């Protein structure tokens, strides 16, 4: 049942996004589409996880870490501090800054899409599946060490399908994706809830990949502000996957991991 939960979780993630995608066919204003998509996506994902947990795994949502978090203020501060510091470091690399000409309606649409679809839609949905359903199931079977590692590596691997990557791009993505997965998992263990990791995940997405400020090696005409990095170093730019797998981002994940381990005492807790 443990191994079955992994593909089931991924299927839930994919199918709920596909169904929620029908929101884009409904004749509502552009600013409302992102909100509607997110509401449908999160509601369906929550229902699917609840039904699977109760009927198949025989556990409650609380046992899947879908509950009120502890230390929430700590993680709310981290949620803003981490992407802002990474963005600041990236902006220190020589590049070209362009403020794109667009209407206020276009700007509002980008910001709402960033907040709802890219930010908290993806943040809550992915954390509910990877850190809620999959991680808690693996933990009950094989303990916390396996639960930290397996979903985190899987989380990195699944992002490979976001684009055509070379060997080095793939390597950078797996390393950075695994570290960010471990970071989110430790946040869940420290806070006792996927909602703390979903907050960090969501705000990271809004600031780093939400197209409000786009930092990449290519100019982005779809972003409100585009900063085109002139560096050709994959360490600095993250390669084809983007700045989320850059040295600055990966260093940020590792720092949060180290601080969390030291502060929470998870290193000294028995692996149950």
VEXMAR-221811 format. One record per residue (C-alpha): residue number from 1; residue in three letters; chain; x, y, z. Coordinates in Angstrom, 1 decimal, decimal comma, padded with zeros to 4 digits, always signed. Layout:
<recs>
<rec num="NUM" residu="Ala" chaine="A" xx="X" yy="Y" zz="Z"/>
...
</recs>
This chain:
<recs>
<rec num="1" residu="Unk" chaine="A" xx="+000,0" yy="+000,0" zz="+000,0"/>
<rec num="2" residu="Unk" chaine="A" xx="+002,9" yy="+002,3" zz="+000,7"/>
<rec num="3" residu="Unk" chaine="A" xx="+004,3" yy="+002,0" zz="-002,8"/>
<rec num="4" residu="Unk" chaine="A" xx="+000,8" yy="+002,3" zz="-004,3"/>
<rec num="5" residu="Unk" chaine="A" xx="+000,3" yy="+005,7" zz="-002,6"/>
<rec num="6" residu="Unk" chaine="A" xx="+003,2" yy="+007,3" zz="-004,6"/>
<rec num="7" residu="Unk" chaine="A" xx="+001,6" yy="+006,8" zz="-008,1"/>
<rec num="8" residu="Unk" chaine="A" xx="-001,9" yy="+007,5" zz="-006,6"/>
<rec num="9" residu="Unk" chaine="A" xx="-000,7" yy="+010,8" zz="-005,2"/>
<rec num="10" residu="Unk" chaine="A" xx="+000,8" yy="+011,8" zz="-008,6"/>
<rec num="11" residu="Unk" chaine="A" xx="-002,4" yy="+010,8" zz="-010,4"/>
<rec num="12" residu="Unk" chaine="A" xx="-004,4" yy="+012,9" zz="-008,0"/>
<rec num="13" residu="Unk" chaine="A" xx="-002,1" yy="+015,8" zz="-008,6"/>
<rec num="14" residu="Unk" chaine="A" xx="-002,4" yy="+015,6" zz="-012,4"/>
<rec num="15" residu="Unk" chaine="A" xx="-006,1" yy="+014,8" zz="-012,7"/>
<rec num="16" residu="Unk" chaine="A" xx="-007,2" yy="+017,6" zz="-010,3"/>
<rec num="17" residu="Unk" chaine="A" xx="-005,1" yy="+020,1" zz="-012,3"/>
<rec num="18" residu="Unk" chaine="A" xx="-006,6" yy="+018,9" zz="-015,5"/>
<rec num="19" residu="Unk" chaine="A" xx="-010,2" yy="+019,1" zz="-014,2"/>
<rec num="20" residu="Unk" chaine="A" xx="-009,5" yy="+022,5" zz="-012,7"/>
<rec num="21" residu="Unk" chaine="A" xx="-008,2" yy="+023,6" zz="-016,1"/>
<rec num="22" residu="Unk" chaine="A" xx="-011,8" yy="+023,8" zz="-017,3"/>
<rec num="23" residu="Unk" chaine="A" xx="-011,9" yy="+027,1" zz="-015,3"/>
<rec num="24" residu="Unk" chaine="A" xx="-010,2" yy="+028,7" zz="-018,3"/>
<rec num="25" residu="Unk" chaine="A" xx="-013,2" yy="+027,8" zz="-020,5"/>
<rec num="26" residu="Unk" chaine="A" xx="-015,7" yy="+029,5" zz="-018,3"/>
<rec num="27" residu="Unk" chaine="A" xx="-016,6" yy="+033,1" zz="-019,4"/>
<rec num="28" residu="Unk" chaine="A" xx="-015,4" yy="+035,0" zz="-016,4"/>
<rec num="29" residu="Unk" chaine="A" xx="-013,0" yy="+038,0" zz="-016,2"/>
<rec num="30" residu="Unk" chaine="A" xx="-009,3" yy="+037,2" zz="-016,5"/>
<rec num="31" residu="Unk" chaine="A" xx="-008,7" yy="+038,2" zz="-012,9"/>
<rec num="32" residu="Unk" chaine="A" xx="-011,3" yy="+035,6" zz="-011,7"/>
<rec num="33" residu="Unk" chaine="A" xx="-010,0" yy="+032,7" zz="-013,7"/>
<rec num="34" residu="Unk" chaine="A" xx="-006,9" yy="+032,1" zz="-011,6"/>
<rec num="35" residu="Unk" chaine="A" xx="-009,0" yy="+032,2" zz="-008,4"/>
<rec num="36" residu="Unk" chaine="A" xx="-011,5" yy="+029,8" zz="-009,8"/>
<rec num="37" residu="Unk" chaine="A" xx="-008,8" yy="+027,4" zz="-011,0"/>
<rec num="38" residu="Unk" chaine="A" xx="-007,2" yy="+027,4" zz="-007,6"/>
<rec num="39" residu="Unk" chaine="A" xx="-010,4" yy="+026,9" zz="-005,7"/>
<rec num="40" residu="Unk" chaine="A" xx="-011,4" yy="+023,9" zz="-007,9"/>
<rec num="41" residu="Unk" chaine="A" xx="-007,9" yy="+022,4" zz="-007,8"/>
<rec num="42" residu="Unk" chaine="A" xx="-007,4" yy="+022,6" zz="-004,1"/>
<rec num="43" residu="Unk" chaine="A" xx="-010,9" yy="+021,5" zz="-003,3"/>
<rec num="44" residu="Unk" chaine="A" xx="-010,7" yy="+018,4" zz="-005,5"/>
<rec num="45" residu="Unk" chaine="A" xx="-007,2" yy="+017,5" zz="-004,3"/>
<rec num="46" residu="Unk" chaine="A" xx="-008,3" yy="+017,8" zz="-000,7"/>
<rec num="47" residu="Unk" chaine="A" xx="-011,3" yy="+015,6" zz="-001,3"/>
<rec num="48" residu="Unk" chaine="A" xx="-009,3" yy="+013,0" zz="-003,1"/>
<rec num="49" residu="Unk" chaine="A" xx="-006,7" yy="+012,9" zz="-000,3"/>
<rec num="50" residu="Unk" chaine="A" xx="-009,4" yy="+012,7" zz="+002,3"/>
<rec num="51" residu="Unk" chaine="A" xx="-011,2" yy="+009,8" zz="+000,6"/>
<rec num="52" residu="Unk" chaine="A" xx="-008,0" yy="+007,9" zz="-000,2"/>
<rec num="53" residu="Unk" chaine="A" xx="-006,7" yy="+008,4" zz="+003,4"/>
<rec num="54" residu="Unk" chaine="A" xx="-009,9" yy="+007,3" zz="+005,0"/>
<rec num="55" residu="Unk" chaine="A" xx="-011,0" yy="+004,5" zz="+002,8"/>
<rec num="56" residu="Unk" chaine="A" xx="-007,7" yy="+003,0" zz="+001,7"/>
<rec num="57" residu="Unk" chaine="A" xx="-005,0" yy="+004,0" zz="+004,2"/>
<rec num="58" residu="Unk" chaine="A" xx="-007,5" yy="+004,1" zz="+007,2"/>
<rec num="59" residu="Unk" chaine="A" xx="-005,9" yy="+007,3" zz="+008,6"/>
<rec num="60" residu="Unk" chaine="A" xx="-007,2" yy="+010,8" zz="+009,2"/>
<rec num="61" residu="Unk" chaine="A" xx="-006,1" yy="+014,0" zz="+007,5"/>
<rec num="62" residu="Unk" chaine="A" xx="-004,5" yy="+015,0" zz="+010,8"/>
<rec num="63" residu="Unk" chaine="A" xx="-002,2" yy="+011,9" zz="+010,5"/>
<rec num="64" residu="Unk" chaine="A" xx="-001,3" yy="+013,2" zz="+007,1"/>
<rec num="65" residu="Unk" chaine="A" xx="-000,2" yy="+016,5" zz="+008,6"/>
<rec num="66" residu="Unk" chaine="A" xx="-003,2" yy="+018,3" zz="+007,1"/>
<rec num="67" residu="Unk" chaine="A" xx="-003,9" yy="+020,3" zz="+010,3"/>
<rec num="68" residu="Unk" chaine="A" xx="-003,2" yy="+023,6" zz="+012,0"/>
<rec num="69" residu="Unk" chaine="A" xx="+000,6" yy="+024,4" zz="+012,2"/>
<rec num="70" residu="Unk" chaine="A" xx="+002,8" yy="+025,3" zz="+015,1"/>
<rec num="71" residu="Unk" chaine="A" xx="+005,6" yy="+028,0" zz="+014,9"/>
<rec num="72" residu="Unk" chaine="A" xx="+003,7" yy="+029,5" zz="+012,0"/>
<rec num="73" residu="Unk" chaine="A" xx="+005,1" yy="+033,1" zz="+012,4"/>
<rec num="74" residu="Unk" chaine="A" xx="+008,6" yy="+031,6" zz="+012,1"/>
<rec num="75" residu="Unk" chaine="A" xx="+007,8" yy="+030,1" zz="+008,8"/>
<rec num="76" residu="Unk" chaine="A" xx="+005,9" yy="+033,1" zz="+007,5"/>
<rec num="77" residu="Unk" chaine="A" xx="+009,0" yy="+035,2" zz="+008,0"/>
<rec num="78" residu="Unk" chaine="A" xx="+011,1" yy="+032,5" zz="+006,3"/>
<rec num="79" residu="Unk" chaine="A" xx="+008,6" yy="+032,4" zz="+003,4"/>
<rec num="80" residu="Unk" chaine="A" xx="+009,4" yy="+036,0" zz="+002,5"/>
<rec num="81" residu="Unk" chaine="A" xx="+013,0" yy="+036,2" zz="+003,6"/>
<rec num="82" residu="Unk" chaine="A" xx="+014,3" yy="+033,2" zz="+001,6"/>
<rec num="83" residu="Unk" chaine="A" xx="+013,1" yy="+034,2" zz="-001,9"/>
<rec num="84" residu="Unk" chaine="A" xx="+013,9" yy="+037,9" zz="-001,3"/>
<rec num="85" residu="Unk" chaine="A" xx="+017,5" yy="+037,2" zz="-000,3"/>
<rec num="86" residu="Unk" chaine="A" xx="+017,9" yy="+034,8" zz="-003,3"/>
<rec num="87" residu="Unk" chaine="A" xx="+016,4" yy="+037,4" zz="-005,6"/>
<rec num="88" residu="Unk" chaine="A" xx="+018,7" yy="+040,1" zz="-004,2"/>
<rec num="89" residu="Unk" chaine="A" xx="+021,8" yy="+037,8" zz="-004,7"/>
<rec num="90" residu="Unk" chaine="A" xx="+020,7" yy="+037,1" zz="-008,3"/>
<rec num="91" residu="Unk" chaine="A" xx="+020,2" yy="+040,8" zz="-009,0"/>
<rec num="92" residu="Unk" chaine="A" xx="+023,8" yy="+041,4" zz="-008,0"/>
<rec num="93" residu="Unk" chaine="A" xx="+024,8" yy="+039,4" zz="-011,2"/>
<rec num="94" residu="Unk" chaine="A" xx="+025,2" yy="+041,7" zz="-014,2"/>
<rec num="95" residu="Unk" chaine="A" xx="+022,1" yy="+041,8" zz="-016,3"/>
<rec num="96" residu="Unk" chaine="A" xx="+019,6" yy="+043,9" zz="-018,3"/>
<rec num="97" residu="Unk" chaine="A" xx="+016,5" yy="+045,2" zz="-016,4"/>
<rec num="98" residu="Unk" chaine="A" xx="+013,3" yy="+045,8" zz="-018,5"/>
<rec num="99" residu="Unk" chaine="A" xx="+010,0" yy="+047,1" zz="-017,2"/>
<rec num="100" residu="Unk" chaine="A" xx="+007,6" yy="+045,9" zz="-019,8"/>
<rec num="101" residu="Unk" chaine="A" xx="+004,9" yy="+048,2" zz="-021,1"/>
<rec num="102" residu="Unk" chaine="A" xx="+001,4" yy="+046,7" zz="-020,3"/>
<rec num="103" residu="Unk" chaine="A" xx="-002,0" yy="+047,9" zz="-019,1"/>
<rec num="104" residu="Unk" chaine="A" xx="-003,0" yy="+047,8" zz="-015,5"/>
<rec num="105" residu="Unk" chaine="A" xx="-005,5" yy="+045,0" zz="-016,3"/>
<rec num="106" residu="Unk" chaine="A" xx="-002,6" yy="+042,9" zz="-017,7"/>
<rec num="107" residu="Unk" chaine="A" xx="-000,5" yy="+043,6" zz="-014,6"/>
<rec num="108" residu="Unk" chaine="A" xx="-003,4" yy="+042,6" zz="-012,3"/>
<rec num="109" residu="Unk" chaine="A" xx="-004,0" yy="+039,4" zz="-014,2"/>
<rec num="110" residu="Unk" chaine="A" xx="-000,3" yy="+038,5" zz="-013,9"/>
<rec num="111" residu="Unk" chaine="A" xx="-000,3" yy="+039,3" zz="-010,2"/>
<rec num="112" residu="Unk" chaine="A" xx="-003,5" yy="+037,3" zz="-009,5"/>
<rec num="113" residu="Unk" chaine="A" xx="-002,2" yy="+034,3" zz="-011,5"/>
<rec num="114" residu="Unk" chaine="A" xx="+001,1" yy="+034,6" zz="-009,6"/>
<rec num="115" residu="Unk" chaine="A" xx="-000,7" yy="+034,6" zz="-006,2"/>
<rec num="116" residu="Unk" chaine="A" xx="-003,4" yy="+032,0" zz="-006,8"/>
<rec num="117" residu="Unk" chaine="A" xx="-002,3" yy="+029,6" zz="-009,6"/>
<rec num="118" residu="Unk" chaine="A" xx="+001,5" yy="+029,7" zz="-009,4"/>
<rec num="119" residu="Unk" chaine="A" xx="+001,7" yy="+030,5" zz="-005,7"/>
<rec num="120" residu="Unk" chaine="A" xx="-000,8" yy="+029,0" zz="-003,3"/>
<rec num="121" residu="Unk" chaine="A" xx="-002,5" yy="+026,7" zz="-005,8"/>
<rec num="122" residu="Unk" chaine="A" xx="+000,7" yy="+024,9" zz="-006,6"/>
<rec num="123" residu="Unk" chaine="A" xx="+002,0" yy="+025,3" zz="-003,0"/>
<rec num="124" residu="Unk" chaine="A" xx="-000,9" yy="+023,8" zz="-001,2"/>
<rec num="125" residu="Unk" chaine="A" xx="-001,6" yy="+021,2" zz="-003,9"/>
<rec num="126" residu="Unk" chaine="A" xx="+001,9" yy="+019,9" zz="-004,1"/>
<rec num="127" residu="Unk" chaine="A" xx="+002,5" yy="+020,0" zz="-000,4"/>
<rec num="128" residu="Unk" chaine="A" xx="-000,8" yy="+018,2" zz="+000,3"/>
<rec num="129" residu="Unk" chaine="A" xx="+000,3" yy="+015,3" zz="-002,0"/>
<rec num="130" residu="Unk" chaine="A" xx="+004,1" yy="+015,1" zz="-001,4"/>
<rec num="131" residu="Unk" chaine="A" xx="+004,5" yy="+016,1" zz="+002,2"/>
<rec num="132" residu="Unk" chaine="A" xx="+001,0" yy="+015,2" zz="+003,3"/>
<rec num="133" residu="Unk" chaine="A" xx="-000,1" yy="+012,0" zz="+001,6"/>
<rec num="134" residu="Unk" chaine="A" xx="+003,1" yy="+010,4" zz="+000,4"/>
<rec num="135" residu="Unk" chaine="A" xx="+005,5" yy="+011,5" zz="+003,1"/>
<rec num="136" residu="Unk" chaine="A" xx="+003,2" yy="+010,5" zz="+006,0"/>
<rec num="137" residu="Unk" chaine="A" xx="+002,6" yy="+007,1" zz="+004,4"/>
<rec num="138" residu="Unk" chaine="A" xx="+006,3" yy="+006,4" zz="+003,9"/>
<rec num="139" residu="Unk" chaine="A" xx="+007,0" yy="+007,5" zz="+007,5"/>
<rec num="140" residu="Unk" chaine="A" xx="+004,5" yy="+005,1" zz="+008,9"/>
<rec num="141" residu="Unk" chaine="A" xx="+006,0" yy="+002,2" zz="+007,0"/>
<rec num="142" residu="Unk" chaine="A" xx="+009,8" yy="+003,0" zz="+007,0"/>
<rec num="143" residu="Unk" chaine="A" xx="+010,4" yy="+005,9" zz="+009,4"/>
<rec num="144" residu="Unk" chaine="A" xx="+011,3" yy="+009,6" zz="+009,1"/>
<rec num="145" residu="Unk" chaine="A" xx="+014,6" yy="+009,2" zz="+007,3"/>
<rec num="146" residu="Unk" chaine="A" xx="+013,0" yy="+007,4" zz="+004,4"/>
<rec num="147" residu="Unk" chaine="A" xx="+010,1" yy="+009,9" zz="+004,5"/>
<rec num="148" residu="Unk" chaine="A" xx="+012,5" yy="+012,8" zz="+004,2"/>
<rec num="149" residu="Unk" chaine="A" xx="+014,5" yy="+011,4" zz="+001,4"/>
<rec num="150" residu="Unk" chaine="A" xx="+012,1" yy="+009,5" zz="-001,0"/>
<rec num="151" residu="Unk" chaine="A" xx="+009,4" yy="+012,2" zz="-001,6"/>
<rec num="152" residu="Unk" chaine="A" xx="+012,1" yy="+014,8" zz="-001,8"/>
<rec num="153" residu="Unk" chaine="A" xx="+014,1" yy="+013,0" zz="-004,6"/>
<rec num="154" residu="Unk" chaine="A" xx="+010,8" yy="+012,2" zz="-006,3"/>
<rec num="155" residu="Unk" chaine="A" xx="+009,8" yy="+015,9" zz="-006,1"/>
<rec num="156" residu="Unk" chaine="A" xx="+013,0" yy="+016,9" zz="-007,9"/>
<rec num="157" residu="Unk" chaine="A" xx="+012,7" yy="+014,2" zz="-010,5"/>
<rec num="158" residu="Unk" chaine="A" xx="+009,1" yy="+015,1" zz="-011,5"/>
<rec num="159" residu="Unk" chaine="A" xx="+010,2" yy="+018,7" zz="-012,2"/>
<rec num="160" residu="Unk" chaine="A" xx="+012,4" yy="+017,3" zz="-015,0"/>
<rec num="161" residu="Unk" chaine="A" xx="+009,2" yy="+017,2" zz="-017,2"/>
<rec num="162" residu="Unk" chaine="A" xx="+009,1" yy="+021,0" zz="-017,0"/>
<rec num="163" residu="Unk" chaine="A" xx="+011,4" yy="+021,4" zz="-020,0"/>
<rec num="164" residu="Unk" chaine="A" xx="+014,2" yy="+019,9" zz="-022,2"/>
<rec num="165" residu="Unk" chaine="A" xx="+017,3" yy="+019,6" zz="-020,0"/>
<rec num="166" residu="Unk" chaine="A" xx="+020,8" yy="+018,5" zz="-020,7"/>
<rec num="167" residu="Unk" chaine="A" xx="+022,8" yy="+016,2" zz="-018,5"/>
<rec num="168" residu="Unk" chaine="A" xx="+024,2" yy="+019,0" zz="-016,3"/>
<rec num="169" residu="Unk" chaine="A" xx="+020,8" yy="+020,7" zz="-016,2"/>
<rec num="170" residu="Unk" chaine="A" xx="+019,3" yy="+017,4" zz="-015,0"/>
<rec num="171" residu="Unk" chaine="A" xx="+022,0" yy="+017,0" zz="-012,3"/>
<rec num="172" residu="Unk" chaine="A" xx="+021,5" yy="+020,5" zz="-011,0"/>
<rec num="173" residu="Unk" chaine="A" xx="+017,8" yy="+020,0" zz="-010,9"/>
<rec num="174" residu="Unk" chaine="A" xx="+017,9" yy="+016,7" zz="-009,0"/>
<rec num="175" residu="Unk" chaine="A" xx="+020,3" yy="+018,2" zz="-006,5"/>
<rec num="176" residu="Unk" chaine="A" xx="+018,4" yy="+021,4" zz="-005,9"/>
<rec num="177" residu="Unk" chaine="A" xx="+015,0" yy="+019,7" zz="-006,2"/>
<rec num="178" residu="Unk" chaine="A" xx="+016,0" yy="+017,1" zz="-003,6"/>
<rec num="179" residu="Unk" chaine="A" xx="+017,3" yy="+019,8" zz="-001,2"/>
<rec num="180" residu="Unk" chaine="A" xx="+014,1" yy="+021,9" zz="-001,5"/>
<rec num="181" residu="Unk" chaine="A" xx="+012,0" yy="+018,8" zz="-001,0"/>
<rec num="182" residu="Unk" chaine="A" xx="+014,0" yy="+018,0" zz="+002,2"/>
<rec num="183" residu="Unk" chaine="A" xx="+013,5" yy="+021,6" zz="+003,3"/>
<rec num="184" residu="Unk" chaine="A" xx="+009,8" yy="+021,5" zz="+002,9"/>
<rec num="185" residu="Unk" chaine="A" xx="+009,7" yy="+018,1" zz="+004,7"/>
<rec num="186" residu="Unk" chaine="A" xx="+011,6" yy="+019,4" zz="+007,7"/>
<rec num="187" residu="Unk" chaine="A" xx="+009,3" yy="+022,4" zz="+007,8"/>
<rec num="188" residu="Unk" chaine="A" xx="+006,3" yy="+020,0" zz="+008,1"/>
<rec num="189" residu="Unk" chaine="A" xx="+008,0" yy="+018,1" zz="+010,9"/>
<rec num="190" residu="Unk" chaine="A" xx="+008,9" yy="+021,2" zz="+012,7"/>
<rec num="191" residu="Unk" chaine="A" xx="+005,5" yy="+022,8" zz="+012,4"/>
<rec num="192" residu="Unk" chaine="A" xx="+003,4" yy="+019,6" zz="+012,4"/>
<rec num="193" residu="Unk" chaine="A" xx="+001,5" yy="+020,7" zz="+009,3"/>
<rec num="194" residu="Unk" chaine="A" xx="+001,7" yy="+021,0" zz="+005,5"/>
<rec num="195" residu="Unk" chaine="A" xx="+000,3" yy="+024,5" zz="+005,7"/>
<rec num="196" residu="Unk" chaine="A" xx="+003,6" yy="+025,9" zz="+007,0"/>
<rec num="197" residu="Unk" chaine="A" xx="+005,5" yy="+024,3" zz="+004,1"/>
<rec num="198" residu="Unk" chaine="A" xx="+002,7" yy="+025,3" zz="+001,7"/>
<rec num="199" residu="Unk" chaine="A" xx="+003,2" yy="+029,0" zz="+002,8"/>
<rec num="200" residu="Unk" chaine="A" xx="+006,9" yy="+028,8" zz="+002,2"/>
<rec num="201" residu="Unk" chaine="A" xx="+006,4" yy="+027,0" zz="-001,1"/>
<rec num="202" residu="Unk" chaine="A" xx="+003,6" yy="+029,4" zz="-002,3"/>
<rec num="203" residu="Unk" chaine="A" xx="+005,4" yy="+032,6" zz="-001,5"/>
<rec num="204" residu="Unk" chaine="A" xx="+008,6" yy="+031,3" zz="-003,0"/>
<rec num="205" residu="Unk" chaine="A" xx="+006,7" yy="+030,6" zz="-006,3"/>
<rec num="206" residu="Unk" chaine="A" xx="+005,1" yy="+034,0" zz="-006,2"/>
<rec num="207" residu="Unk" chaine="A" xx="+008,4" yy="+035,9" zz="-005,9"/>
<rec num="208" residu="Unk" chaine="A" xx="+010,7" yy="+033,7" zz="-007,9"/>
<rec num="209" residu="Unk" chaine="A" xx="+008,6" yy="+032,3" zz="-010,8"/>
<rec num="210" residu="Unk" chaine="A" xx="+005,4" yy="+034,3" zz="-010,6"/>
<rec num="211" residu="Unk" chaine="A" xx="+006,4" yy="+036,7" zz="-013,5"/>
<rec num="212" residu="Unk" chaine="A" xx="+006,1" yy="+039,7" zz="-011,4"/>
<rec num="213" residu="Unk" chaine="A" xx="+009,9" yy="+040,0" zz="-011,4"/>
<rec num="214" residu="Unk" chaine="A" xx="+011,3" yy="+037,4" zz="-013,8"/>
<rec num="215" residu="Unk" chaine="A" xx="+015,1" yy="+036,7" zz="-013,4"/>
<rec num="216" residu="Unk" chaine="A" xx="+016,4" yy="+034,4" zz="-016,1"/>
<rec num="217" residu="Unk" chaine="A" xx="+019,0" yy="+034,1" zz="-018,8"/>
<rec num="218" residu="Unk" chaine="A" xx="+016,4" yy="+035,1" zz="-021,4"/>
<rec num="219" residu="Unk" chaine="A" xx="+014,2" yy="+038,2" zz="-021,7"/>
<rec num="220" residu="Unk" chaine="A" xx="+010,6" yy="+037,6" zz="-020,7"/>
<rec num="221" residu="Unk" chaine="A" xx="+008,0" yy="+039,7" zz="-022,4"/>
<rec num="222" residu="Unk" chaine="A" xx="+005,2" yy="+038,1" zz="-020,3"/>
<rec num="223" residu="Unk" chaine="A" xx="+006,6" yy="+039,4" zz="-017,0"/>
<rec num="224" residu="Unk" chaine="A" xx="+005,9" yy="+042,8" zz="-015,4"/>
<rec num="225" residu="Unk" chaine="A" xx="+009,6" yy="+043,2" zz="-014,9"/>
<rec num="226" residu="Unk" chaine="A" xx="+012,3" yy="+041,1" zz="-016,7"/>
<rec num="227" residu="Unk" chaine="A" xx="+015,9" yy="+040,9" zz="-015,5"/>
<rec num="228" residu="Unk" chaine="A" xx="+018,0" yy="+039,1" zz="-018,1"/>
<rec num="229" residu="Unk" chaine="A" xx="+021,2" yy="+037,6" zz="-016,6"/>
<rec num="230" residu="Unk" chaine="A" xx="+024,3" yy="+038,1" zz="-018,7"/>
<rec num="231" residu="Unk" chaine="A" xx="+026,2" yy="+035,3" zz="-016,9"/>
<rec num="232" residu="Unk" chaine="A" xx="+026,8" yy="+032,0" zz="-018,7"/>
<rec num="233" residu="Unk" chaine="A" xx="+027,7" yy="+030,2" zz="-015,5"/>
<rec num="234" residu="Unk" chaine="A" xx="+025,3" yy="+027,4" zz="-014,8"/>
<rec num="235" residu="Unk" chaine="A" xx="+026,2" yy="+027,6" zz="-011,1"/>
<rec num="236" residu="Unk" chaine="A" xx="+024,9" yy="+031,2" zz="-011,0"/>
<rec num="237" residu="Unk" chaine="A" xx="+021,9" yy="+030,9" zz="-013,4"/>
<rec num="238" residu="Unk" chaine="A" xx="+020,8" yy="+027,3" zz="-012,7"/>
<rec num="239" residu="Unk" chaine="A" xx="+021,0" yy="+026,3" zz="-016,4"/>
<rec num="240" residu="Unk" chaine="A" xx="+017,9" yy="+025,6" zz="-018,5"/>
<rec num="241" residu="Unk" chaine="A" xx="+015,7" yy="+024,9" zz="-015,6"/>
<rec num="242" residu="Unk" chaine="A" xx="+016,2" yy="+028,4" zz="-014,2"/>
<rec num="243" residu="Unk" chaine="A" xx="+017,3" yy="+030,2" zz="-011,1"/>
<rec num="244" residu="Unk" chaine="A" xx="+015,5" yy="+027,7" zz="-008,7"/>
<rec num="245" residu="Unk" chaine="A" xx="+018,4" yy="+025,3" zz="-009,3"/>
<rec num="246" residu="Unk" chaine="A" xx="+021,1" yy="+028,0" zz="-009,1"/>
<rec num="247" residu="Unk" chaine="A" xx="+023,9" yy="+028,1" zz="-006,5"/>
<rec num="248" residu="Unk" chaine="A" xx="+022,1" yy="+030,9" zz="-004,6"/>
<rec num="249" residu="Unk" chaine="A" xx="+018,8" yy="+029,1" zz="-004,4"/>
<rec num="250" residu="Unk" chaine="A" xx="+020,4" yy="+025,7" zz="-003,4"/>
<rec num="251" residu="Unk" chaine="A" xx="+022,5" yy="+027,5" zz="-000,8"/>
<rec num="252" residu="Unk" chaine="A" xx="+019,3" yy="+029,0" zz="+000,6"/>
<rec num="253" residu="Unk" chaine="A" xx="+017,6" yy="+025,6" zz="+000,9"/>
<rec num="254" residu="Unk" chaine="A" xx="+020,6" yy="+024,2" zz="+002,6"/>
<rec num="255" residu="Unk" chaine="A" xx="+020,8" yy="+027,1" zz="+005,1"/>
<rec num="256" residu="Unk" chaine="A" xx="+017,1" yy="+026,6" zz="+006,0"/>
<rec num="257" residu="Unk" chaine="A" xx="+017,7" yy="+022,9" zz="+006,4"/>
<rec num="258" residu="Unk" chaine="A" xx="+020,6" yy="+023,4" zz="+008,7"/>
<rec num="259" residu="Unk" chaine="A" xx="+018,9" yy="+026,0" zz="+010,8"/>
<rec num="260" residu="Unk" chaine="A" xx="+015,8" yy="+023,8" zz="+011,1"/>
<rec num="261" residu="Unk" chaine="A" xx="+017,7" yy="+020,8" zz="+012,1"/>
<rec num="262" residu="Unk" chaine="A" xx="+019,7" yy="+022,7" zz="+014,8"/>
<rec num="263" residu="Unk" chaine="A" xx="+016,7" yy="+024,7" zz="+016,1"/>
<rec num="264" residu="Unk" chaine="A" xx="+014,1" yy="+021,9" zz="+016,2"/>
<rec num="265" residu="Unk" chaine="A" xx="+016,3" yy="+019,2" zz="+017,5"/>
<rec num="266" residu="Unk" chaine="A" xx="+015,2" yy="+016,8" zz="+014,8"/>
<rec num="267" residu="Unk" chaine="A" xx="+018,7" yy="+015,4" zz="+014,6"/>
<rec num="268" residu="Unk" chaine="A" xx="+018,4" yy="+014,1" zz="+018,1"/>
<rec num="269" residu="Unk" chaine="A" xx="+014,9" yy="+012,7" zz="+017,8"/>
<rec num="270" residu="Unk" chaine="A" xx="+014,5" yy="+009,0" zz="+017,5"/>
<rec num="271" residu="Unk" chaine="A" xx="+013,5" yy="+007,9" zz="+013,9"/>
<rec num="272" residu="Unk" chaine="A" xx="+010,1" yy="+006,2" zz="+014,4"/>
</recs>
